[in-house]
Amino acid sequence: MVDMTVRIGALTLKNPVMPGSGTMGEGLARVMDLGRLGAIVTKTITPEPREGCPPPRMVEYKDGSLMAIGIPCKGPDHYVDEILPQYRAYPTPVVCSVSAPTVDAFGRLAAKLSVAGVAAIEANISCPNLEQDGRAFGMDAEASARVVRRLKESTDRPVWAKLTPNVTDIAAVARAVAAAGADAVTCANGMLGMAVDVENFQPALGNVTGGMTGPCTRPVILRMAWQVARAVKIPVIGSGGVACARDALEYLMVGCAAVQVGTINFVHPTAMLGVIDGIEAFCRRKGIGAVRALTGAMRPRQDFREDQAA
Ligand SMILES: Cc1cc2nc3c(=O)[nH]c(=O)nc-3n(C[C@H](O)[C@H](O)[C@H](O)COP(=O)(O)O)c2cc1C
């Protein structure tokens, strides 16, 4: 028997695998038992109903997709009344992803959702900060920290900060949110990109730019997860291009305590079950009794010389 449990701060998860926010369609419950997941992560909830971005919203690539969805949301009441009760029926912690245009609005939203019995709050700080220059909160270490501080004042639930990869120094942002009291960091959201519809001489996405996700992003996000795990003591949750157990193992070995699985859910709706079973099989094959032992298990290369690194 392999002990598959992991601890994310005060929360114990039955295994280290959960969906990335927004990638677990409500229909997923028809094809798999959501009770097998380490956690259920909701789509990002915003303080007010939102339409989302104009179409087209997605450009598909062989090994990933570029998307500008713009967080369409029916508002927090809909989630509290209609969606959360369905998720809470499973023996699985529910993590509520939240986003807001101001620090105050983040706090009010988290307070509202905390009374609905969620296990943790994940702050999606990839959204524009309307009190400053409109850049994403997550692009600025101090703005990210302000969101986390306000969330910690507003909820007694653990607060996870989901970082944006669209920064020069992601470790600096991770250190800032950890110092502000974040219980965990998720690394990371989509990588900013764009595409051109050359036939029509116009941007391919209605929003012009969007987030690149899926397996093709994994080497970049994995590198960031490794940097973040070295920079902070709080648990790191890897999110970028996990499609199978081997991909998840990479994240665990560079220092993550858990992984989120996103884009692949749209291709193989039961992919998360394969990731869970594959991690367990790997542990058995390697004689590892507890999956926790994999976190940070990557050994340094003997032939690596930092002074000569590219
Ligand atoms: C269709 C789609 C919708 C998403 N919606 C959200 C969202 O609402 N909130 C959020 O924080 N991330 C959202 N994401 C980002 C994912 O949660 C995840 O962090 C990202 O896709 C990287 O993981 P992946 O490469 O496994 O897809 C979305 C991604 C996709 C593909």
The ligand as an SDF file (V2000), in Angstrom:
LIG
                    3D

 31 33  0  0  0  0  0  0  0  0999 V2000
  -10.4740   26.4170  -20.6360 C   0  0  0  0  0  0  0  0  0  0  0  0
   -9.6380   26.9070  -19.4870 C   0  0  0  0  0  0  0  0  0  0  0  0
  -10.2330   27.6910  -18.5150 C   0  0  0  0  0  0  0  0  0  0  0  0
   -9.4870   28.1410  -17.4380 C   0  0  0  0  0  0  0  0  0  0  0  0
  -10.0860   28.8900  -16.4760 N   0  0  0  0  0  0  0  0  0  0  0  0
   -9.3680   29.2880  -15.3980 C   0  0  0  0  0  0  0  0  0  0  0  0
   -9.9930   29.9980  -14.3500 C   0  0  0  0  0  0  0  0  0  0  0  0
  -11.2090   30.2570  -14.3540 O   0  0  0  0  0  0  0  0  0  0  0  0
   -9.2080   30.3900  -13.3120 N   0  0  0  0  0  0  0  0  0  0  0  0
   -7.8550   30.0860  -13.2200 C   0  0  0  0  0  0  0  0  0  0  0  0
   -7.2170   30.4490  -12.2320 O   0  0  0  0  0  0  0  0  0  0  0  0
   -7.2450   29.3830  -14.1970 N   0  0  0  0  0  0  0  0  0  0  0  0
   -7.9770   28.9840  -15.2690 C   0  0  0  0  0  0  0  0  0  0  0  0
   -7.3600   28.2510  -16.2370 N   0  0  0  0  0  0  0  0  0  0  0  0
   -5.9250   27.8820  -16.0760 C   0  0  0  0  0  0  0  0  0  0  0  0
   -5.8030   26.4460  -15.5260 C   0  0  0  0  0  0  0  0  0  0  0  0
   -6.3860   26.3270  -14.2530 O   0  0  0  0  0  0  0  0  0  0  0  0
   -4.3390   25.9950  -15.4260 C   0  0  0  0  0  0  0  0  0  0  0  0
   -3.6640   26.7260  -14.4360 O   0  0  0  0  0  0  0  0  0  0  0  0
   -3.6190   26.1580  -16.7430 C   0  0  0  0  0  0  0  0  0  0  0  0
   -4.4520   25.7220  -17.7970 O   0  0  0  0  0  0  0  0  0  0  0  0
   -2.2990   25.3780  -16.7860 C   0  0  0  0  0  0  0  0  0  0  0  0
   -2.5160   24.0030  -16.6630 O   0  0  0  0  0  0  0  0  0  0  0  0
   -2.6150   23.0350  -17.9610 P   0  0  0  0  0  0  0  0  0  0  0  0
   -1.4050   23.3090  -18.7990 O   0  0  0  0  0  0  0  0  0  0  0  0
   -2.6530   21.6490  -17.3730 O   0  0  0  0  0  0  0  0  0  0  0  0
   -3.8590   23.3930  -18.6670 O   0  0  0  0  0  0  0  0  0  0  0  0
   -8.0880   27.7930  -17.3390 C   0  0  0  0  0  0  0  0  0  0  0  0
   -7.5100   27.0040  -18.3210 C   0  0  0  0  0  0  0  0  0  0  0  0
   -8.2560   26.5520  -19.3940 C   0  0  0  0  0  0  0  0  0  0  0  0
   -7.5810   25.6750  -20.4120 C   0  0  0  0  0  0  0  0  0  0  0  0
  1  2  1  0
  2  3  1  0
  2 30  2  0
  3  4  2  0
  4  5  1  0
  4 28  1  0
  5  6  2  0
  6  7  1  0
  6 13  1  0
  7  8  2  0
  7  9  1  0
  9 10  1  0
 10 11  2  0
 10 12  1  0
 12 13  2  0
 13 14  1  0
 14 15  1  0
 14 28  1  0
 15 16  1  0
 16 17  1  0
 16 18  1  0
 18 19  1  0
 18 20  1  0
 20 21  1  0
 20 22  1  0
 22 23  1  0
 23 24  1  0
 24 25  2  0
 24 26  1  0
 24 27  1  0
 28 29  2  0
 29 30  1  0
 30 31  1  0
M  END
$$$$
